[in-house]
Amino acid sequence: MYNSVQTSEEREWHTKENLPFLNPVEFVRENFEPFREDTLVEVNWCEDNGIVASIHVAGQLIAKLRVGTFLGWSKVVSKEGPLAKLM
């Protein structure tokens, strides 16, 4: 959905030891601050057009997930890659 630490300049997804992978800077539109324990995170569950979950952080929609897909859609990516699709 988003990088939880500083965005990497390099693609990390070629080495399993780097899990969970970061989206490199070329794929990131916006960096989010890491969640804090008081950050409002809301997941809306539904089955609208196959979308199962819409994820909001601090009131902002940042991602959607669909049944049967490996990748979700994220508002914070600038282009699609192996970690997320454009929303």
ZAMARGU-4260 file (C-alpha; in steps of 0.2 Angstrom, whole numbers, plus 5000, padded with zeros to 4 digits):
<rodrens>
0) 5000/5000/5000 | 5014/5012/5004 | 5032/5012/5011 | 5033/5013/5030 | 5051/5019/5030
5) 5062/5030/5018 | 5059/5026/5000 | 5073/5017/4992 | 5082/5023/4976 | 5085/5005/4971
10) 5073/4991/4966 | 5074/4978/4981 | 5062/4964/4975 | 5075/4953/4967 | 5081/4947/4984
15) 5070/4938/4996 | 5080/4944/5011 | 5073/4962/5008 | 5055/4957/5012 | 5044/4966/5014
20) 5049/4975/4998 | 5049/4994/4997 | 5042/5003/4981 | 5057/5012/4974 | 5057/5031/4971
25) 5053/5029/4953 | 5036/5021/4957 | 5031/5032/4972 | 5020/5048/4970 | 5019/5052/4989
30) 5028/5046/5004 | 5017/5043/5019 | 5023/5045/5037 | 5023/5028/5046 | 5008/5024/5056
35) 5008/5029/5074 | 4997/5020/5088 | 4985/5035/5087 | 4984/5035/5068 | 4966/5032/5062
40) 4966/5017/5050 | 4949/5012/5043 | 4945/4997/5032 | 4928/4997/5023 | 4923/4980/5018
45) 4911/4978/5004 | 4908/4969/4987 | 4906/4983/4976 | 4912/4979/4958 | 4923/4965/4966
50) 4932/4978/4978 | 4933/4969/4995 | 4942/4982/5005 | 4945/5001/5004 | 4958/5006/5016
55) 4958/5024/5023 | 4973/5032/5033 | 4969/5048/5043 | 4953/5049/5033 | 4962/5048/5016
60) 4958/5033/5004 | 4975/5026/5000 | 4971/5008/4994 | 4959/4995/4987 | 4960/4977/4987
65) 4950/4964/4977 | 4947/4946/4979 | 4958/4935/4968 | 4971/4948/4964 | 4989/4947/4970
70) 4991/4966/4969 | 4980/4980/4976 | 4978/4997/4970 | 4987/5012/4979 | 4984/5030/4978
75) 5003/5034/4982 | 5011/5025/4967 | 5015/5035/4952 | 5016/5020/4940 | 5011/5001/4941
80) 5024/4989/4946 | 5026/4972/4954 | 5020/4979/4971 | 5005/4989/4967 | 4993/4995/4953
85) 4988/5013/4950 | 4972/5019/4959
</rodrens>
